[in-house]
């Protein structure tokens, strides 16, 4: 029997801590304007996780939600504003984890860039990953 992998993560202030008891899906770098705005960066690096695998172990009262579109809810720390997850209405059993909040090292690497048609004009993508102007 294989041992379950547990990933730990936290926000910038450390008030909100979470664990993932399960797999982390394919890492994707999203360049859409909403991800750029929500993260204050050129792109967001996200991966899907199963909702049932995600557990807040400290500071649940700090997790705030913002409906950025009718189909997307973004969840973040109310104290330091670190983005934690987003939830899509069409896939409510899957969260999109903001991988920069992980404390446990990941062995996997990003697999693609999406929404490159909307990337920041000052950004250059300098790797050999597949690039998609929209969602593939």
Secondary structure, DSSP 8 states (H G I E B T S, - for coil): -----EEEEE-SSSS-EEEEES----EEEE--HHHHHHHTSS-EEEEEEEGGGEEEEE-GGGEEEEEEETTEEEEEETTT--EEEEEEGGGTTEEEEEGGGB-S-----EEEEE-GGG--TT----S-SEE-SS--
